[in-house]
Amino acid sequence: MAGVTSFAESVKKIFNPSTPTYSTLTLTVIITAVLVKLVLGRYVKNKGKKLQSDSLIASGADAIFDAFVTIATLLSAVVMLVWHVNLDGIFGTLISLVVVKAGVDMLSSPVSELLGKSISADFVRRIKEEVMSFDEVNGVFDVTLNYYGPQTIIGSLHINVLDTMSARQIHRLTRKITEQLMEKYGIIATVGIYAVNTQGELADIQQKVMKTVYGHEHVVEVHAFYFYEDTKVVTLDVVPDDEVHDDAAFMEHLTGHLKAVLPAYNYHLLIDHNYTE
């Protein structure tokens, strides 16, 4: 607000300049105002950082920006008194643009947090490594994490576990994972399950399907395999690389290949892009 108001007033002064007069009292008041605004702004901003309050940080920054606008007035007064050149409008316009730019950048932070800011790819990789440290986990997929403010990260992920695990064992595992993610990273996570077939016809079908799909050069990852024995339908998620731009055509191509290699089954594929790494 300080930047916009100052910009409007400064532009008016450029096109309609007036000869300002400065007294000792005026300059004293300007200097005092600058010092007070800088000290107050810095104090409020530091308090905001300590309390993790975006509103306090913004209030402190606004006071500091206002001080810079006042500094422009002070510089203009010095130039006017020494060289008798009126640069009040020009100085004010330049500093106002800087203040407006800084204000927009500052505003983008809380807006991103309200909408849910995505997490860095490096952080996602660390989370995957953390979850993979559990012996029962055979893969981590579909990691979705969003930042909703100070120490508030909410998301979900899926893990591969062997089909020999009981519901009680899986419950214990997911509980341990969520507790560890909360303790170490402050993440409120929901953990989903994908089963890895280890025996009989199901294991054979899964191995053949996975091998066939992974044989395509544009396939980065395959997960979420499931076989419906009553309908002979295979479902799975496929993550392609960045060179794939037509999901429907790519899915049709993969389905056709699977049908040619394993014609006894029908296939429902989901193209799942990686948005976090």
N, C-alpha and C positions, 0 to 999 in steps of 0.2 A: 504494500500500500504506500509506504514511504517513497519507494522508487517511482511508482506511477504518478503520484501527486507532484513530486519534484520534477519529473520529466515534463509534465504538462505546463507547469509554471516556468520552467527553464526555456522551453520552446517559445513561449509567449515573449520572454525577455529578449530572445535573439531577434525576433521580427519587430518588436516594439521596445527597443532599449530605452532605459531611463538612466539618468546620472545619479547614482546612489551617494549618500553622504554617510560618513562613518565618524563617530566620536570615540573617545577613549572608553566611555561607558559601554557603547555598543560592542566594541571589540572585546572588552572584558567579559560581557555577558555571553558572547559567542564562544570564547575560549572556555569559559566555565561550563557552558552547555555541552560542548564537545567532551570535556573530561568526565562530566557526570554521566552522560549517555554511554561512554565507553566503559566506565567502571560498572555501571548498573547492568549494561548489556552483557558484559563478560561474567558478572556474578550470576545473573539469571540463567545464562546459557550453561555455565558449569554446573549449576544446581540441576538443570534439566538433564544433563548427561549423567549426573550421579543418581538421579531418581528415575532415569530412563523415561523421561516425559518429553514427548515431541512438542507439546504445546508450550512448555517452558523454554525449550531450545529455540522454538520459533519466535517467542517473545523477546528472548535475549538477542537473537540475531536481528530482529526488527529494530531494536534500540541501537545496535551497532551500525546498522545500515543508515539509520537516521543521523547518527553521528558523522558518518562519511558525507552525507548531504550537507550537513552544517560546516564540515571542513571545506567543502567546495565554496561555500559563502565566505569563509575566512580567507581562503586563497585569493578569491576574487577581490576581496577588500584590500589585501596586501598589494596585489598588482595595480589596483586602482590608485592607491595612495602613493606608490613608488613611481609607477610609469604613466599614470593617468590613462590607462586603457581599461575599458569596461569589458571584462570577460565573464561576467556573472552568468549569463545565459549559456555560454559554451561549456564552462566548467560544470555547471549544474546538469546539463544534458548528458555529458559524458559519464559523470559519476552515477546519474540516475539509471543509465543503461546497464552499468555494472551491477547496481543494486537490484534491478529488475531480474537480470539473469541469475544472480545468486538466489533470489527469492523463488524463482521457478524451480531451480535445482533442489532447494530446500523443501518445497511443497511436494515434489515428486516422491520423496521418501515416505511420508505418512500415507499418501494416496496408494502407493504400491503395497504398503502393509495392509491397508483396508481391503484391497482387492485380492491380496495373496501373492506375495513375491516369490518367484521361483528360487531354488537353491542352486549353488554352483555345481558343475559337473564333478569337480574334485571332491566336494563334500559328499555327493551321492556315491562316489566310488569308495570313500571311507566307510560309509554306512554299509555298503555291500560287503566289504571286507570284514566288518564287525559281525554281521549276521552270519557270514560264511565260517566264522571261527567256531560256531557250534557244530559239533561232530555230526549231528543228525541232519544238518542242512546240506543238500546236494546242488543247490543253485538258488540265486536270488534274482527276481524279475519284477517288472512293473513297479519300480520304485517311483512314488509320487510324493513329493514333499513341498509344502508351502509355508512361507514365513508370514506370521500374522502379528508381529510386534515383538517386543523384548522377551526373549526366552520362550517364545511360543511358536513351535513348529508342529504342524499337524500333517499326517500323511498316511500312506499305506504301502505295502509291498507284498509280494507272493514268494513263497519258498517251495522248493522241491523236497519232498520227503519220500522215503520208501513206503510202498504199500503194505509192508509188514508191520508198520507202527499202529498201535491202537489209538482210539480217540483220546484216551486218558494220557498217553505218552505225547500225543500231538498238542493237547491242551497245556501240558507242563512245558513243552518246548516253546510254544508261542508266548506263554506267560513270561518265561525267562528272557525271551528276545525283547518283548515290549518293556520289561522292567530295566533291562540293560540300556536300551536306547533312551529311555527317559532319564536314567541316572547319569549317563555319560554325555548325552547331547541335548537333553530337554525335549525330546521328540515324543509326541503323543501318536503312537503308530497302531494301525490295524494290520494284522498279519494274516494273509490268505494262504491257502494250501493247494499245491499241485502234487498229485501222486505219481511216483515213478514205479512202473510195473516191473517186478523182479522175477516173475515165474510164469511158466505156461505159455499159452497162446498169446495172451495180452502183452507179455514182455517181448515176444517175437514180433508182433505187429508194431509195437512202439519203436523197436530198434530199426525195422525196415522203413517205416514212415520217416523217422527222424533222419536216417541216413540219406534217403531220397531227397528230402527237402534241403538238407544241408549241402547237397551236391550242387545246388544252384549258386552261381558266383555272386549274385546280389543279395543272398540271404546272410544276415548277420547273426540272428539268434532264432531259435525255435523253442517254444515252451507251451505249457497248458494242454498237453496231449490228454485226450480222453476218448475211450472207445465204448460206444453204446452197443452192447452185445445183441440186444433184441432187434435193433434196426440196422445193424452193421454200418453205423455212421462213425467216422473219425473226426474229431474236432481238435484244432490246435491253433495257436497264435504264432505268426511269423513276423519277425522284425527285419525289414529290408534295409539296404544302405541308402545313402542320399541320392543315388543315381536313379532310383525308382520314383517316378512321378505320377504314374497311372496305376493306382492301387487295384482297381477292378481288373485291368488287363493282366497285371502281375499275378493276381489271385487265380484268374482263369488259366493262366499258363501253368502255375504250380499244380492246380487241381487236375488239369489234363495229363500232366506228367505222372502224378500219383495214380490216376486211373489206369494209365498204360502199364505201370509197373505192378500195381496191386488192384486189379479190376474187380475183386470181390467186394470192395467196400465203397461207400460214398463218403464224400469229404466236405466238411464245412470249415473253411479257413477264415481267420480274422487277421487282417494286416494291421500290425501293431507297431507304430512308429516310436522311436526312442526320443523323448522330449527332454530328457534330463542329463544326457551325457553327450 
